[in-house]
Amino acid sequence: MERIGAPVKTDLERFIDCMEYRSSDRRPNHELGVWPQTVERWRVESGGAVDGWTWDWFVGEDAIGLDRREYIPVDYGFIPPFESRLIEETEDYEIYRDSQGIVHKALKAGTIAGGRMCMDQYLDHPVHTPEDFPDIKRRLVAGIPQRYPADLDQRIERWRQRDYPLILGVNCAANGFYWRAREFMGTEALSMAWYDYPDLMHEMMEFFADFIIETSRPVLEKIHVEYFTLNEDFAMKSGPLLGPNTYRTFIFPHLKRMVEFMKSHGVRYFAVDSDGDPTPLIPLLMDAGVDVMWPIERAAEVSPQEWRRRFGRSLRLWGGVDKRELARGPEAIRAHLREFIPLIEEGGFIPTVDHTVPPDISWDNFRYYMDAKRALDASGGDVAKA
């Protein structure tokens, strides 16, 4: 890679250089975001340094030098949504139904700005049998005007002049095949449905692919984008939540035609997001044409280095910075970042924290991490200068 003295690139040029394994002025500086509890901690610790921050890190944050990205706000959700309502409330918890039709039991302790300190317990979901699916389908009518901003054409004129990456759909807008089925049915019921209701599951996967394709089509006929993300979260620490044979039978054909549609309509890269360890499914994703995996959650014993060795340069990698190391302080952060030097030099890798930043990471440690990460490029890989 070129270093100090290289011509300054735009955020778009730098992103494409990285994705195509080319030299550039530096690698993209991206991050995912923080917990609301982390925001509160840093407001106390930073002495006002975070005042005025947007906290929308997928788009950017000038104060920490995050590169700019923009997202086309297509609504891939329920129209109409389910009616949200509070079912029960005590001093310790609340039970409510959300706009997805899911009934939650949520602990109140530690909640800030709607962000819980632990995951909710999910008590009920809208689909129990094939007879329930038509009510889901009527809420997912593709391509209707309500799914697009009223000023889409004006935005497209501006985006045609962009010098930053443009993405179809905001993060977690187009949740994937497994993710949406889990929202419809719940993890346990979905795990059984592949066997108990195979016809329903074939119908559901085909319907979902058609919905994403036909909702995306009106936008992609007007403008090309740098990438599209299918958020899946179909893995846990010990491996995927469904096996490769199940994935191949029910999801793979529809993922493949979705990827083919996207790339034939000007989407340069197709990304899949999953926490946990999805390694056994990655060959199928790559066979379908997926270009990127993120965020590479290190607590699941996966790493970008191992994935690069195993899957090669056809799979680009985003993430992989172990959030647990950031909590340990500067020496641990320096040692951890050094591990990424070969990948950063090679390209096809954008280092970010492997999920949103939790509140056990101090402001000083995070600031050190961001400074060290930027110095990793500017100093030719010498994080000791950070």
Phi, psi and omega in degrees: 000147172286154185233222182302135181096348178290150177302139180287128180265160170285165178299326178290313180300318182295320179296313181295319177305313181296315183293334180258013175061039179253157174292157181200181179291326174192176176270157180301146178251098180239153168213166186267320183146190184222159172290152173303326179293328177291319176304314181296319179297313184291330176298326178283317190276338191272354181063034179092358183296334182263002178298133179087000177292150179276329184065013176258079193282344172295330179272326180143173173198102188302325186297336178242017171071024178291137179292152183278140168223154172230154186234136176278117189278073174278136180267105178264013185266191181288129170226104003279156173285167169292154177285121177283139178203147175277127182261319181206146178216134173232184177295334187259332186208169171224147175245127184211158172257132182264183184289349175270359183083012181266134178264123183250150161244116190239127176287141182273331187302127176082000182290131177226126177051039179082354181270121182276156174277348176213163180292149175290160167267131183261118189263332182201156180223162189283342183245120176247325182221169178304333181293342181274343188291326178304327179292331174289314184299324181291341178269355182236060175276123187285146165072011180285153186304329183296348182275357186230148176297145183298331182258030184305315183297322178293320177296321180298321177300320178290318182295333179295341179258013189291155171234032181215160179295141176244133187238140177278113179086135175290165182300135181067020173281311182259065179301147196277189184303305181292315183303311183292320178298322177294321175297322180292322195238335189091153187299311183294313180296322178295321180299328178274331187295329177305331183258321183280326184228060184300324180296318177300317184290323174298316179297317183296315181292320177295315179299317183294317177299315179300319181297313180296317181298310186285336174283329179280331188305312183300330179284312185290341174287348182251333183204146175269155182229164180283321178199166176227137179246130170258109180278122185243313184047054183256027180217157175238186186300325185267358179142185182294157177274358171213149185278164179302324180294317177296317179298316181298321184288315191259323191253318188310311182300326182279326172298316182300315180287332174294314178298316180299319176298311183301312184290330177283351179242031167089013173271117187286318182228144178245122184247149174234134180252125170209133168286180177070204182245093179269015189310315181298340180268346186299319177303322177293319178299316180293322177298331178280350178106009179293137184256335191223140168238141175204159006260008174062073188283113189290335177295343177270012178063037171245159179211151176295328179297314180293318179295324178294318178297322186278321189249351174077189187281351177292338179256111174280155188228131176235137177110219171084356177274118187289113181301332181293327179291327180296331180285347186270349175109176189303317183297316178294322180296314179301313182296320181294315182294328179301331180298336186267356186306312181299321179292318179298317178296319183291319185100181183067020183213129176239110182285127172218161171303143190282015167180190175294154189279120182279168188282001174277000178260119182288163175299317181297319179293320179292318178299319178297316178302313182295319178296318182292322179296318178293322180292336180301324176277310190295334183254015178072027176098008182264089181290346178296339178278354183292000000 
